[in-house]
Amino acid sequence: MGFLNLFKRDAPDVGFDFEELERMLGRLQLKSLAIDKSAEFVARIFAKSEFRYMVENHHVVSDWDYILNVRPNKNESASEFWQKVIYRLLTKNEVLIVLSDDKQLLVADAFTRRRYALYDDTFEMVSVRDYTFQRKFAMSDVIFLQYNNNRLQEYVSDLFSDYEKLHTRLVEALARNNQIRGVLATKANGTFDDDKRKKLQRYADNLFKSFTSKTVAIVPTMDGVEYSELTNTVGTSNLSVEELKKLRRQFDDEVADILGLPTALMHGDMADLSNSQKMFNSYCYESLVKKVSDAINHAMVSSDGYANQKKFVIFGEGGLDKFALAENIDKLISSGAMTRNEVRLELGLEAVPGGDTFLITKNYQGENEIEKGENEDDNHSD
């Protein structure tokens, strides 16, 4: 509706307030922005992980190497697949992975879970995209992950409403501070006919369009029409876009804290980066690795096989920095506290032949060789 329609004596039309609808959608977007940012960050890091089938601490090549590390299904790469798994786990609090008859790992979009006390829970009506499985899946036949972060769910429900109100007020105040305000005065006696009204309406529309779309606007004047701008004459506050950035960052920080994600690492701050990485490994990454590896071993390894040291192990970005720990590794081995294979296992490396022997002292001799050398020295002294 043009501003010159106010001269009409007819009652104004009543319509839907689309500006209010747009404001509501903006609030909903703010709700998911912080969670998406943190969840995507963690999911991208986990997607770099490597899955290995280990037997007595040795990597054994199997068909699962290709499925878990290259192509879980025909439509997704391994990085895409595991990124989606972790993202859904963090945002939806649970995720179900099923194995199809042709050995494809698929993430379920919808399912119905039937719980039992003494038997395996079953999953029915499992849907993946536009396909729904007609059979039931037992808990022992699927990879089912639950995040169980009730604190995050409560946080999202309770605290977002306060941020919504504050964010909306800041945006409205910022818009008022930078809004172009002006008065278009006309000098005319009597009433406006339709021709005059249309002529002035076109002039006003072109005037405002020029002001809003051009950095330098030059417009012609009309007799009897005077435009004066009030933008620089009204009071303004010190509110800036930086305050909105601080608000959003504060929101990101609180969600990251709940997920165990160091805020400095998420924002890319280089200060104290080493400690941030250690905190991420301890409070976020290792817990996810434990959840996923337990679920995979439960679904793919029997109890007898696990007792015989057969299991799936996950190695990835959260692993230890071998070069930074070189001095500590030297001390652990030379003091006899750990064998080389025990250290290699902690670093995500395979065992090597002869690595189970303790190496002691600076010369890295075997314990039997040390005793033998001492006896030889005694014989020579005699």
Buried (B, 14 or more C-beta within 10 A) or exposed (E): EBEBEEEEEEEEEEEEEEEEEEBEEEBEEBBEBBBBBBBBBBBBBBBBBBBBBBEEBEBEEBEBBEBBBEBBBEEBBBBBBBBBBBBBBBBEBEBBBBBEEEEBBBBBBEBEBEEEEEEBBBBBEBBBEEEBBEEBBEBEBBBBBEBEBEEBEEBBEEEBEEBBEEBBEBBEEBEEBEEEEEEBEBEEEEEBEEEBBEBBBEBBEEBBEEBEEEEEEEBEEEEEBEBEEEEEEEEEEEBEEEEBEEBBBEBBBBBBBBBBBBBBBBBEEEEEEEEBBBBBBEBBBBEBBEBBBBBBBBBBBEEEEEEEEBBBBBBBBBBBEEEEBEEEBEEBBBEEEBBBBBBBBBBBBEBEEEBEEBBBEEEEBEEEBBEEEEEEEEEEEE
